[in-house]
């Protein structure tokens, strides 16, 4: 699996659909944040993962805090999302064997790339749902396989990723109230 290419293509897909939405001041679906604040969260996560992998952090979250500048137009914020995803893509591709600390377990570069992809997909989903847009990302199966090896079998990888992240239901399977991935 080329995680770097998957991260790059996911970021492009997410930014494209987000660029078509009109109002980022509304609350993101299922979250306490506005759609704009959700973009900040995504950028902070992507940059945080980048810093962890780049420094091979051993014991704690990075002291680097990265977010979008307040007051930027949404198209600039989306450039920030693309930039943060590109940085993570380059760092994880440069040293696939790099391992670093994460609160949910030490991970290799592919794990951090998969975490970044999940952040992008799920929060884009949260934002598009707030706008009534039925957006379905592609290429969810590798992420589920990498981060959620205990996931039940299901024919729709997107529906399964929603279930894994507590956002959806599956037939005959209790809904997840709490979740975490396997770094």
C-alpha positions in Angstrom: 0.0 0.0 0.0 1.4 3.4 -0.9 0.1 5.4 2.0 1.6 8.6 0.8 -0.4 8.5 -2.5 -3.5 7.5 -0.6 -3.1 10.4 1.8 -2.5 12.9 -1.1 -5.5 11.7 -3.1 -7.7 11.7 0.0 -6.7 15.3 0.8 -7.5 16.4 -2.8 -10.9 14.7 -2.7 -11.7 16.2 0.7 -10.6 19.7 -0.2 -12.5 19.6 -3.5 -15.9 18.8 -1.8 -15.3 21.2 1.1 -14.5 24.0 -1.4 -18.1 23.6 -2.7 -19.8 24.3 0.6 -21.2 27.7 1.5 -21.2 28.1 5.3 -18.4 27.1 7.7 -19.8 28.9 10.6 -22.5 26.3 11.2 -21.9 23.4 13.6 -20.3 20.3 12.1 -22.5 17.3 12.3 -22.1 15.4 15.6 -19.5 17.7 16.9 -19.3 20.7 19.3 -17.2 22.6 16.8 -18.2 24.8 13.9 -17.2 23.5 10.4 -14.3 26.1 10.5 -13.1 24.9 13.9 -13.2 21.4 12.6 -10.8 22.4 9.8 -8.5 23.7 12.6 -8.7 20.4 14.3 -7.8 18.5 11.1 -4.8 20.8 10.5 -3.6 20.5 14.1 -3.9 16.7 13.9 -2.1 16.4 10.6 0.7 18.7 11.7 0.9 16.9 15.1 1.3 13.5 13.4 3.9 15.0 11.1 5.9 16.3 14.1 5.7 13.0 15.9 6.9 11.0 13.0 9.6 13.6 12.0 11.1 13.7 15.5 10.3 10.0 16.3 8.7 11.2 19.5 9.0 8.6 22.3 7.0 9.8 25.3 4.5 12.5 24.6 2.5 14.7 22.2 4.5 17.3 20.3 4.9 20.7 21.8 4.3 22.1 18.3 0.8 23.6 17.9 -0.3 24.3 14.4 -3.6 25.7 13.3 -5.1 28.0 10.7 -4.8 31.7 11.1 -8.1 33.3 12.4 -10.1 35.2 9.8 -8.8 33.5 6.7 -11.2 32.9 3.9 -12.2 29.3 3.6 -10.2 28.8 0.3 -7.1 29.7 2.3 -8.1 27.4 5.1 -8.4 24.6 2.6 -4.9 25.4 1.3 -3.8 24.9 4.9 -5.5 21.5 5.0 -3.7 20.6 1.8 -0.4 21.8 3.1 -0.7 19.9 6.4 -1.6 16.7 4.5 1.3 17.1 2.1 3.7 17.6 5.0 2.5 14.4 6.6 2.6 12.6 3.3 6.3 13.6 2.7 7.4 12.7 6.2 5.7 9.3 6.2 7.1 8.5 2.7 10.6 9.6 3.5 11.0 7.0 6.3 8.3 4.3 6.2 10.1 2.5 9.1 10.0 5.5 11.4 8.1 4.8 14.7 6.8 7.3 17.1 4.6 7.7 20.2 0.9 8.2 19.9 -1.6 8.3 22.9 -3.2 5.1 21.6 0.1 3.2 21.0 3.4 3.6 19.2 3.0 3.6 15.5 4.9 3.3 12.3 4.7 5.8 9.4 1.9 3.9 7.7 -0.2 4.1 10.9 0.3 7.9 11.1 -0.6 8.2 7.4 -3.8 6.1 8.0 -4.6 8.3 11.0 -4.3 11.4 8.9 -6.5 9.9 6.2 -9.1 9.0 8.8 -9.1 12.5 10.2 -9.6 13.9 6.7 -12.3 11.5 5.7 -14.3 11.6 8.9 -14.2 15.3 9.5 -15.0 16.0 5.9 -18.0 13.7 6.4 -18.9 15.7 9.5 -18.8 19.0 7.6 -20.6 17.8 4.5 -23.4 16.2 6.6 -23.8 19.6 8.3 -24.5 21.0 4.8 -26.9 18.1 3.9 -24.4 16.8 1.3 -24.1 13.0 1.0 -20.4 12.6 0.5 -18.8 9.2 0.4 -15.1 8.9 0.3 -13.5 6.1 -1.6 -10.5 3.9 -0.6 -11.7 3.3 3.0 -10.9 -0.4 3.1 -7.1 0.0 3.6 -7.7 2.4 6.5 -10.1 0.1 8.2 -7.7 -2.8 7.8 -4.7 -0.8 9.1 -6.3 1.0 12.1 -9.3 -1.2 13.0 -8.2 -4.9 12.7 -11.0 -5.9 15.1 -13.7 -4.4 12.9 -16.6 -6.8 12.0 -16.9 -7.9 8.4 -19.1 -5.6 6.3 -19.5 -5.2 2.5 -19.3 -1.3 2.5 -15.9 0.0 3.7 -17.2 3.5 4.2 -20.1 2.4 6.4 -17.7 0.2 8.3 -15.3 3.2 8.9 -18.3 5.3 10.1 -19.1 2.5 12.6 -15.4 2.1 13.7 -15.3 5.9 14.5 -18.6 5.9 16.3 -20.5 7.7 13.5 -22.7 5.0 12.1 -24.6 1.8 12.7 -24.3 -1.7 11.3 -26.9 -4.4 11.2 -26.8 -6.7 14.2 -23.7 -4.9 15.7 -24.0 -2.6 18.7 -23.1 1.0 17.9 -19.7 2.2 19.2 -20.0 4.8 21.8 -16.3 4.9 22.6 -13.6 4.0 20.1 -9.9 4.2 19.3 -7.8 2.9 16.5 -4.9 0.6 16.8 -1.9 2.8 16.1 
